[in-house]
Amino acid sequence: MKISAVIPAYNEAGRIHQVLNVLKRMDIINEIIVVSDGSTDDTAAIARQFTNHVIELADNIGKGGAIAKGIAYCDAEIVLLLDADLVGLTEQHIYNLLEPVLKDEADTTIGIFRSGRFH
């Protein structure tokens, strides 16, 4: 079963590598797709260090639009959506999200923060 990770990203050059490092270590992930949503920084260039599947949108169309572009690009049976700025992401988090879907116990899973970042 093919699993694609889709990461919408807007000006996340300083953070996206953390998420991509985790995904690259995981054999269960078949494809990583980054959608640079009108980024004006090095988001796309950094993403290309981890994957050949980088979609660069000329204009920012918003997270929902970027997700839709990424999903339209892939042909996987399972799509994992991750934010580009996740802090503290581990392989275990990914497995916890995917396991119920792989076991056909759920069609969708959602990760919920126990505590969030405050600005």
C-alpha positions as CSV (number, residue, x, y, z in Angstrom):
1,M,0.0,0.0,0.0
2,K,1.5,3.3,-1.1
3,I,1.7,6.1,1.5
4,S,2.5,9.7,0.4
5,A,3.2,12.5,2.9
6,V,2.0,15.9,1.7
7,I,3.4,18.9,3.4
8,P,2.0,22.4,2.6
9,A,4.6,25.0,3.4
10,Y,4.7,28.8,3.3
11,N,8.0,30.4,4.2
12,E,9.1,27.5,6.4
13,A,12.8,27.4,5.4
14,G,13.9,27.5,9.0
15,R,11.7,24.6,10.2
16,I,10.7,22.3,7.3
17,H,14.0,20.2,7.5
18,Q,12.9,18.9,11.0
19,V,9.8,17.3,9.5
20,L,11.5,16.1,6.4
21,N,14.3,14.5,8.4
22,V,11.8,12.3,10.2
23,L,10.0,11.3,7.1
24,K,13.2,10.4,5.2
25,R,14.1,7.9,8.0
26,M,10.8,6.0,7.6
27,D,10.6,3.1,5.1
28,I,6.8,3.1,5.4
29,I,6.6,6.5,3.6
30,N,6.9,5.9,-0.1
31,E,6.7,9.5,-1.3
32,I,7.2,12.9,0.2
33,I,5.5,15.8,-1.6
34,V,6.2,19.4,-0.5
35,V,3.9,22.2,-1.8
36,S,5.7,25.5,-1.4
37,D,2.7,27.8,-1.3
38,G,4.1,31.0,-2.8
39,S,7.1,31.0,-0.4
40,T,9.5,33.8,-0.9
41,D,12.3,32.1,1.2
42,D,14.3,28.9,0.5
43,T,11.5,26.5,1.5
44,A,11.5,24.8,-1.9
45,A,15.3,24.6,-2.2
46,I,15.5,23.0,1.3
47,A,12.7,20.6,0.4
48,R,14.6,19.5,-2.7
49,Q,17.4,18.3,-0.5
50,F,14.9,15.6,0.8
51,T,12.6,14.9,-2.1
52,N,12.2,15.3,-5.9
53,H,8.5,16.0,-5.4
54,V,8.4,19.7,-4.8
55,I,5.5,21.7,-6.2
56,E,6.2,25.5,-6.3
57,L,3.1,27.7,-6.4
58,A,3.8,31.2,-7.7
59,D,1.2,32.7,-5.5
60,N,0.1,31.9,-2.0
61,I,-3.3,30.1,-2.3
62,G,-3.6,29.1,1.3
63,K,-3.2,25.9,3.2
64,G,-6.3,24.2,1.9
65,G,-5.4,25.0,-1.7
66,A,-1.8,23.8,-1.2
67,I,-3.1,20.5,0.3
68,A,-5.4,20.0,-2.6
69,K,-2.5,20.5,-5.1
70,G,-0.4,18.0,-3.2
71,I,-3.2,15.4,-3.0
72,A,-3.9,15.9,-6.8
73,Y,-0.3,15.2,-7.5
74,C,-0.1,11.9,-5.7
75,D,-1.6,8.5,-6.5
76,A,-1.2,6.9,-3.0
77,E,-3.9,4.9,-1.2
78,I,-3.0,6.7,2.0
79,V,-2.1,10.4,2.3
80,L,-0.4,11.7,5.4
81,L,-0.9,15.4,5.9
82,L,1.7,17.2,8.0
83,D,2.4,20.8,8.8
84,A,5.9,22.0,7.8
85,D,6.5,23.6,11.2
86,L,5.9,20.7,13.5
87,V,8.2,20.8,16.5
88,G,9.3,17.6,18.2
89,L,7.9,15.3,15.5
90,T,9.1,11.7,15.9
91,E,8.7,8.5,13.9
92,Q,6.5,7.2,16.6
93,H,4.0,10.1,16.0
94,I,3.8,9.1,12.4
95,Y,3.3,5.4,13.2
96,N,0.6,6.3,15.7
97,L,-1.3,8.3,13.0
98,L,-0.9,5.6,10.4
99,E,-1.5,2.4,12.4
100,P,-5.3,2.6,12.7
101,V,-5.6,3.3,9.0
102,L,-3.3,0.5,8.0
103,K,-5.2,-1.9,10.2
104,D,-8.4,-0.8,8.6
105,E,-9.7,0.4,12.0
106,A,-10.2,4.0,10.8
107,D,-10.5,5.9,7.6
108,T,-8.9,9.0,9.1
109,T,-6.8,9.9,12.1
110,I,-5.9,13.3,13.5
111,G,-3.0,14.2,15.8
112,I,-3.9,16.4,18.7
113,F,-1.4,18.5,20.6
114,R,-1.3,18.0,24.3
115,S,0.2,21.5,24.6
116,G,0.8,24.0,21.9
117,R,3.2,26.8,21.2
118,F,2.2,30.3,22.4
119,H,3.3,33.4,20.6
